[in-house]
């Protein structure tokens, strides 16, 4: 069953950093944007002056606000690793991989709650939260290991592809009689 497409809710961002919800004709704050997203809405934030899409910036602000004022989701080590990916050849491959992992986690959690609802009924959904915590305590390390293994497989495949490209480039340069360039590259 496909999920229905959610209409985009337009938020205008003014120079004074105020956010204006076009749907309700009211000013909103980051916590309102967070709630819209939690409610399943898709928002797009447009800078009024430049007409640029600044949604990513606002979403990062929501995350930063949660990391500072709520229970942090990201460890320092995770953030260090993310920062280390910037500017590397593998950077563009990281985002789709993380999106797939988060989507897999979201679908697993959704299926878990659906099963809890079927077994215990809607009133016992709060016990589902406790059961989810228990599930993650028991299965979390195995899930993490599975993700780590998948990441290693993808990393190895990427490195192998990179080696093949380097080898093909050397062969091409040798064929074109540019031996000084090929030797400089590691021959």
N, C-alpha and C positions, 0 to 999 in steps of 0.2 A: 504494500500500500504506500503510495507516494504521499509525502507531506504537501499540504497546499501551500502555495507561494504566498508569503506574507507581504502586504504592501509596505513600501518604504515610508517611514515617518520622517519628514524633513524638519531639521532643526537648523535655525540660522544662528551663526556665531558673530557677535558684534566685536568691534575693536576693544571695547571695555571688558571683554571676556564673558559678557552675558550671553546666555543661550536662550533662544526664543523658539518655542514649539509652535510650528505653523498650524498643526491640527487643533490645538486647544486655544491658540492665541494667548498664550501665557509664557512668562519667563520660567525657566527650569534651571535646576542645578545638577551637578554630577550625580548625586544620589537618585534624582528623578530619571536620568538617562539609564543608570544601572537598573532601576526598577523596570523601565520599559523593556530592556533587554532580558531581564529575568522573566518577564511576562511573555517572552517570545517575539517581541516586536523587533523589526529591523529598522535602525535609524541611519540617517545620512546627515552629516553636519556640514553645512556650507558656510564658508567665510563670506560675509556680506560684502566687504570691500573688494576682495580679489576674486570672488565667485569660485574659489578653489574648494575641492572636497577635503575637509580637515577631519574626517571621521576617525581615521587612525590616531591622530593626535589626541582627540577627545577620549577615545577608547583607552588609550594608554594612560591618560589622566585618571580615568575611572579605576583602572587596575592599580595605579600608583596609590590612589586614595585608599583602596582596599588593603593594599600591602602595608601602608603606614598605620591606618586606623582600625583595621580588622585583624583577622587571623591570617598571617602571611601564607601564601600558597607556594611561593618560590623560595628555595634555600639560596644562600649566598653562592654556594658552589654551582647551582643551576644557572644563576644569573652570570657568574664568571664564564661559564661555558657558552652561554648565548652570546655574550660580548665577544668572546674569542672567535666566533664564527663570522663576525662582520669582516668584510674585505677578503675573505677566503673564497677559493673556487667553489667550495661545497656550500656556501651560504644560501644560494638559491634552492638547493635541495632540502634544506632544513625545514623551511616553512611547510611544504606539503607533507613532509613526514610527521611533523608535530601535529598538524591538523588531522591527519589520519589517526594518530594515536589518541588525541583528545576525542575525536568522533567515535572511535572504538570504545573508549571508556564511557562516553555519554550513552551509547547504545547499550552497553553492558548494564549500566546503572538503570536505564529505562526499562530494560527487560526484567531486571531484578525486581523493580518496584511493581511492574505489571503482575509478576508472579506472586508477590506479596499480597497485592490487591485481590487476586483470584483466590488465594488461600485464606486470607484473614478478613477480606472485605475492606471497604474504603475507610471505616472508622479506625482500623488498626494500622493505618499508614505510618503513624508515628513510631510504632514498633519496627516498621520497615527501616527506619533510619538507624535504629540500634542494631538491627540485623545486618544492615549494610556495613556498619562499623566493624561488627564481628567478622563478617565476610572478608573485609579488607585486611583485618589483622591476620587472618588465617591465610588468605590467598594473595594478599598484597605482594609479598616477596616473590612468589611465582610469577605474578603478572609483571612485576618489574624486571625479573630475569628474562621473561619472554620478550619484553620490549627491548631490553639491552641486546639480546641475541639478534633480533630483527635489525636493530641499528647497526650492529657489527656486520651482518650480511650485506646491508645496503652500503656501508662504508667500504667494505672490501670490493664490492662490485664497482663502485665509483672509482676507487684507486686503480683497479685493473683496467677500467676504461681509460683512465688518464694515462697509464703506462702505455697502452696500445696507441693512443693518439700521439704520444711523444715518439714512439718507435716509428709510426707511419710518417711523422714529420721529418725525422732523421733520414728515413729511406727516400722521401721525396727530395730533400735537400741534396742528398748524395747523388740521386739520379740527375738532378739539375746542375750537378757539378759545383756545388757550394760546400766543398769539404771543410773549409775553415769555419763555417757556421756550425756544421754538424759536429766537428771536433770540439768546438767551444761548448756545445750543449751536452758534452759528456762522453764523447768517443775517445 
